[in-house]
Every structure is written in C-alpha cells, then in structure tokens.
Amino acid sequence: MDTAIIELARSGDEEAFVQIYEHFSPQLHRYVYRLLGNQELADEVTQETFLKAFQNISGISSDSNLSAWLYRIASNACFDILRRRKLITWMPILEESDKSAEFTSDDFSHQVIESQIVRRALVEMPPALAVCLVLRSVEGFSCEEIAEILKIPKGTVFSRLARAREAFIALYNRRPTNDDPN
C-alpha cells in the first residue's frame, strides 16, 4: 500500500480510504471468516473493522503498520464474539477459490474428511493459540507482525506458536474412530 494514500486517508480523504478498503478488505474478510466460520458474522466484523478504522485513522502514527493495525481491530472484534460464544469454529483451510483440479474429480472424499479433521482439531484449540496459528500458517504474517497485531511481546508469539503446533498435532492425531458419533 502506497504511503501517500495512507497519508491522504489520515488527513480525511475519503477516496484514499476507499482504496485502503479495496486493498485490505478481501484478506481481512477471509481471516475473519476462518476464525468465526460464519459468512454473515464475517461480513459484519469486516464492516465494523473498516468503520472503526475510518473513524480512527487520523490517530495512527505515520510509521504505523496499517495492515497490522487493521488485523488488530478485526482480531479484537473476533475475540469479543468468540468470548461470548466460548468456542471457536474453523472453516477448512481451502476456500472455494483455492480449490485445485483435484477437488473437481469424482473422488475427493479424502480431502473433505481431512478438512473435517483439521477443523475439529482447530475448534478444540484455545482461541489465542488458534489465532496465532492462522496468522502465521495461513495468513503468512511474521512473528513480529503477529506481535504487533495482537499487541503481545514477540516472545509470547513464539511460545503461543509452539504451544499451538503441539496442541494442533495432539488434537489432529486424536482421530475419531468409526464408533465416534462426531
């Protein structure tokens, strides 16, 4: 994102903010959807994120990481919803647009089963660990960026990622048996 556009938005230029919205909204929406697992909630949180950003963009410093700031707003909104729900749902890692030719073949049942196993493992993880894991593994943020997004020390990010990986592996390996009703 061009710093001139950010500066224009900081000074109140609505067209510049529209450019910021158009640039960041698809990836933020995808992130929120993966955390909440609900299209309508993801739409609402994305809209709320950009409304808060529009109202407060003049207050961020010129050297702030705009992407991290937007993800922090979205993450906080998601945490509020997840705290109210007391659970986290996770959608399969692959989205409709990500599906390759292997998903168009007649036999893709093993991919669907794998997605369900991944989803089940991630649902059972504490939200703080799952958020770190998705920010790093799916969204591709560095540990420094995750620390900035979540407003936590970099060392905490490292420990949460380590714990998240361990928890995911343990939960993933605890595959359901045929007798399991879930």
C-alpha positions, -999 to 999 in steps of 0.1 A, spaced: 0 0 0 14 34 -11 22 56 19 9 86 1 -26 70 0 -23 63 38 -13 98 45 -43 112 24 -66 89 44 -51 101 76 -59 136 66 -96 127 59 -96 119 22 -125 95 18 -113 83 -17 -80 73 -3 -97 54 25 -118 36 -2 -86 25 -18 -74 11 16 -107 -7 20 -105 -22 -15 -69 -33 -9 -73 -49 25 -110 -60 28 -107 -93 9 -79 -106 30 -94 -93 63 -127 -109 54 -111 -142 47 -92 -141 80 -124 -132 100 -144 -159 82 -118 -185 91 -120 -176 127 -157 -172 130 -169 -197 104 -200 -177 96 -204 -156 64 -228 -131 79 -207 -125 110 -176 -122 88 -194 -96 68 -204 -77 99 -170 -78 115 -152 -67 83 -176 -38 80 -172 -29 117 -134 -31 113 -133 -6 85 -158 16 102 -136 18 133 -105 22 111 -122 51 92 -132 68 125 -97 64 140 -72 65 111 -62 101 118 -49 90 152 -24 64 139 12 75 135 27 78 101 52 50 109 24 25 120 19 -7 101 -15 -2 86 -20 -39 79 -12 -49 115 -35 -21 128 -64 -34 107 -58 -70 117 -57 -59 153 -91 -42 150 -105 -73 133 -89 -97 158 -103 -78 188 -138 -79 173 -134 -117 167 -122 -122 202 -152 -104 216 -175 -127 196 -156 -158 205 -156 -149 242 -194 -146 240 -196 -179 222 -170 -196 244 -158 -216 214 -141 -212 181 -152 -227 148 -128 -231 120 -136 -235 83 -115 -257 61 -82 -242 51 -91 -243 14 -116 -218 1 -137 -222 -30 -113 -201 -50 -83 -221 -37 -96 -255 -49 -75 -271 -75 -84 -297 -101 -81 -325 -75 -113 -312 -59 -132 -314 -92 -125 -351 -97 -152 -376 -87 -133 -388 -57 -124 -360 -34 -139 -376 -2 -105 -379 14 -99 -342 11 -133 -335 27 -126 -359 55 -92 -343 60 -108 -308 61 -132 -320 88 -103 -335 109 -84 -302 106 -115 -282 115 -122 -305 145 -87 -301 158 -87 -263 154 -122 -260 170 -108 -275 202 -78 -253 205 -78 -222 227 -87 -191 206 -54 -173 214 -34 -203 201 -56 -208 170 -54 -171 161 -16 -172 163 -15 -203 142 -38 -190 115 -20 -156 113 13 -174 108 4 -205 89 -25 -194 67 -21 -156 65 17 -157 64 25 -130 89 59 -129 106 62 -133 143 70 -96 146 38 -87 127 17 -111 148 31 -94 180 21 -61 166 -13 -73 155 -21 -89 189 -2 -63 210 18 -90 227 56 -95 231 74 -113 203 84 -140 228 48 -146 236 41 -151 199 69 -177 198 56 -196 228 20 -195 216 30 -208 182 50 -236 198 20 -245 220 -4 -241 191 16 -265 170 18 -290 198 -19 -287 206 -29 -290 169 -7 -321 164 -22 -338 195 -57 -329 186 -52 -338 149 -37 -372 158 -67 -379 180 -87 -390 150 -123 -402 156 -130 -439 154 -159 -453 135 -177 -456 168 -174 -419 174 -207 -401 168 -189 -369 157 
